[in-house]
Amino acid sequence: MLNSIVGKTLRLHLANGWEFEPWFTGPDFIEYTLTKGPHTGRHAIQKPTYRRDAPNIEFLGWYEETGTLVTLTFDLASQTVSRFAGVPRWLANSDMAVSAGDNQDPEFRERMAQLAKEGPDMPRHIYADQGYFELSEL
């Protein structure tokens, strides 16, 4: 059985068809690419909050440059994941492909900041769903 997501690259499958390939190099660093979904190709490096809530339960949460708040709770025994994401209204109402850039690119970050400033932020679109994950062979 997998004993931690830390130091691993995963393939994360969510119920709505989105697929991510996150790489957890440590408890305070996640790098991911969206490989399927409305913003396929999005690449991001985030500095999450990490907790080990129980022997087989790990939690990550972070705030993205788009204004989206993301939490992921991993059940290592069943290799399932629960996601909660609060997406700002401006992004939820747009073609989410607008967020398909690389958040390490200053131009991309500036474009997201401008779109977020134009708003609106509320009411947020909430994703509360589940999926599964597997170790990636990358």
C-alpha positions as CSV (number, residue, x, y, z in Angstrom):
1,M,0.0,0.0,0.0
2,L,1.1,3.5,-0.7
3,N,2.2,5.2,2.5
4,S,2.4,8.8,1.4
5,I,1.8,11.0,-1.7
6,V,4.9,13.0,-0.7
7,G,7.7,12.4,-3.2
8,K,5.4,10.8,-5.7
9,T,4.0,11.6,-9.1
10,L,0.4,10.6,-9.5
11,R,-2.3,10.4,-12.1
12,L,-5.4,11.9,-10.6
13,H,-8.8,11.2,-12.2
14,L,-11.8,13.2,-11.2
15,A,-15.5,12.3,-11.7
16,N,-16.1,15.1,-14.2
17,G,-13.4,13.7,-16.6
18,W,-10.6,16.0,-15.5
19,E,-7.2,14.4,-15.2
20,F,-4.2,15.9,-13.5
21,E,-0.6,14.7,-13.1
22,P,0.6,16.2,-9.8
23,W,4.1,15.7,-8.5
24,F,4.6,16.2,-4.8
25,T,8.3,16.8,-4.1
26,G,7.6,17.6,-0.5
27,P,4.8,18.6,1.8
28,D,5.1,22.2,0.8
29,F,5.4,21.9,-3.0
30,I,3.1,20.6,-5.7
31,E,3.7,20.8,-9.5
32,Y,0.9,19.7,-11.8
33,T,-0.3,19.6,-15.4
34,L,-3.9,19.2,-16.4
35,T,-4.0,16.5,-19.1
36,K,-7.8,16.3,-19.6
37,G,-10.5,18.8,-18.9
38,P,-11.5,22.4,-19.8
39,H,-8.1,23.9,-19.2
40,T,-5.9,21.0,-20.6
41,G,-2.3,22.0,-20.7
42,R,-2.4,24.1,-17.5
43,H,0.9,23.9,-15.7
44,A,1.2,25.2,-12.2
45,I,3.6,25.1,-9.2
46,Q,1.8,25.8,-5.9
47,K,2.9,26.0,-2.3
48,P,0.1,24.1,-0.5
49,T,-0.7,23.5,3.1
50,Y,-0.1,19.9,3.9
51,R,-1.5,17.7,6.7
52,R,-1.5,14.1,7.5
53,D,-4.9,13.8,9.1
54,A,-4.7,10.0,9.9
55,P,-2.3,7.2,9.0
56,N,-3.9,6.8,5.6
57,I,-5.3,10.3,5.0
58,E,-3.4,13.2,3.6
59,F,-4.7,16.7,2.8
60,L,-3.5,19.5,0.6
61,G,-5.0,23.0,0.1
62,W,-3.9,26.0,-1.8
63,Y,-5.0,29.3,-3.4
64,E,-4.4,29.7,-7.1
65,E,-3.5,32.9,-9.0
66,T,-6.9,32.7,-10.6
67,G,-8.5,33.1,-7.2
68,T,-9.5,29.5,-7.1
69,L,-9.3,27.8,-3.7
70,V,-8.5,24.0,-4.0
71,T,-8.4,21.3,-1.4
72,L,-7.6,17.6,-2.0
73,T,-8.0,14.9,0.5
74,F,-6.2,11.6,-0.4
75,D,-7.3,8.2,1.1
76,L,-4.1,6.2,0.6
77,A,-5.7,2.8,1.4
78,S,-8.4,3.1,-1.3
79,Q,-6.4,5.4,-3.6
80,T,-9.4,7.8,-3.7
81,V,-9.4,11.6,-3.6
82,S,-12.0,14.1,-2.6
83,R,-11.8,17.6,-4.1
84,F,-13.3,20.9,-3.0
85,A,-12.7,23.9,-5.2
86,G,-14.2,27.3,-5.1
87,V,-13.8,28.9,-8.5
88,P,-14.4,32.6,-8.9
89,R,-17.4,33.6,-11.0
90,W,-15.4,35.3,-13.7
91,L,-13.6,32.0,-14.4
92,A,-16.6,29.8,-14.0
93,N,-18.5,31.9,-16.5
94,S,-15.7,32.0,-19.1
95,D,-14.0,29.4,-21.3
96,M,-11.8,27.9,-18.6
97,A,-9.2,27.4,-21.3
98,V,-8.1,30.9,-20.4
99,S,-6.4,29.4,-17.4
100,A,-4.4,26.9,-19.5
101,G,-1.1,28.7,-19.2
102,D,1.9,28.2,-17.0
103,N,1.7,30.0,-13.7
104,Q,5.4,30.5,-13.7
105,D,5.1,32.8,-16.7
106,P,4.9,36.4,-15.6
107,E,2.7,37.4,-18.6
108,F,0.3,34.6,-17.7
109,R,0.2,35.7,-14.1
110,E,-0.5,39.3,-15.1
111,R,-3.3,38.2,-17.4
112,M,-4.9,36.2,-14.6
113,A,-4.6,39.1,-12.2
114,Q,-6.2,41.4,-14.7
115,L,-9.1,39.0,-15.3
116,A,-9.6,38.5,-11.6
117,K,-9.6,42.3,-11.0
118,E,-12.3,42.7,-13.6
119,G,-14.3,40.1,-11.7
120,P,-16.8,39.2,-10.5
121,D,-15.6,36.9,-7.8
122,M,-18.9,35.9,-6.3
123,P,-20.9,33.8,-6.3
124,R,-18.3,31.1,-6.6
125,H,-18.8,27.9,-8.5
126,I,-18.2,25.0,-6.2
127,Y,-16.8,21.6,-7.2
128,A,-17.2,19.0,-4.5
129,D,-16.4,15.7,-6.1
130,Q,-14.4,12.5,-5.8
131,G,-12.1,10.5,-8.0
132,Y,-9.2,8.1,-7.8
133,F,-5.5,8.2,-8.2
134,E,-2.7,5.9,-9.2
135,L,1.1,6.2,-9.3
136,S,2.3,7.7,-12.6
137,E,4.9,5.9,-14.6
138,L,6.5,9.2,-15.7
